[in-house]
Amino acid sequence: MMAAVEQLLKLAESLGVRRETVVSDWGDFKTVYWMADPMPLEVRELGRDLSELEYASYEGDPHNRADENFLDRDRRVAISFPRAC
C-alpha cells in the first residue's frame, strides 16, 4: 500500500498541482514535498481521512510563506502547500 503522504502527492499532481521542490533531512523529517500551488479540496479531504496524518498550518512571517501541511511523523515525511490568499 502506498504511504499516506505519497497518496496525497499523487492526487495533488493528478489535479494539476505543481511540485516546487523536494527537501531531504529538513528538521525532524526525512522528506518534505513542497508544492507550488495551494491545496485542493480533494487533497484536504483525503488527508483528513488518513488517520496516520496530522494537519498543520503556519501563518507565515516576513521570511517564510504561509502554508498548510500534512505530516506523517512515524515515516518522517510531509507535504506542504502554500496557503491560498
SVG drawing of the C-alpha trace seen along z (x, -y; Angstrom):
<svg xmlns="http://www.w3.org/2000/svg" viewBox="-13 -41 32 43">
<polyline fill="none" stroke="black" stroke-width="0.4" points="0.0,0.0 1.2,-3.5 2.2,-5.6 -0.3,-8.4 1.8,-11.4 2.6,-9.8 -1.2,-9.3 -1.7,-13.0 1.2,-13.8 -0.1,-11.6 -3.6,-13.1 -2.4,-16.6 -0.3,-16.1 -3.2,-14.5 -5.2,-17.6 -2.5,-19.8 -0.7,-20.9 3.0,-21.5 5.8,-20.2 8.1,-23.0 10.9,-21.0 11.7,-18.0 13.8,-18.6 15.7,-15.9 16.6,-15.9 14.5,-19.0 14.1,-19.3 12.5,-16.1 11.6,-14.9 13.5,-12.8 11.5,-14.1 9.3,-17.2 7.4,-17.7 7.0,-21.5 4.2,-22.2 3.9,-25.3 0.1,-25.7 -2.5,-25.8 -4.0,-22.6 -7.1,-21.4 -10.2,-20.5 -9.9,-16.8 -6.4,-16.6 -7.5,-18.2 -10.4,-15.8 -8.3,-12.7 -5.6,-13.9 -8.1,-14.3 -9.4,-10.8 -6.0,-9.2 -5.5,-8.6 -1.7,-8.4 -1.5,-12.1 -1.5,-15.2 -2.7,-18.5 -0.7,-21.7 -0.8,-25.3 1.6,-28.2 0.6,-31.9 4.0,-32.8 6.3,-35.6 8.4,-38.2 10.8,-35.4 8.6,-32.4 5.3,-31.8 2.1,-30.9 1.4,-27.2 -0.6,-24.2 0.8,-20.7 0.1,-17.1 2.7,-15.3 3.4,-11.6 5.6,-11.7 6.1,-8.0 7.5,-7.8 9.0,-11.3 7.5,-12.5 5.5,-15.7 3.8,-17.6 3.4,-21.4 1.2,-23.7 1.2,-27.5 -1.9,-28.9 -4.4,-30.5 -4.7,-34.2"/>
</svg>
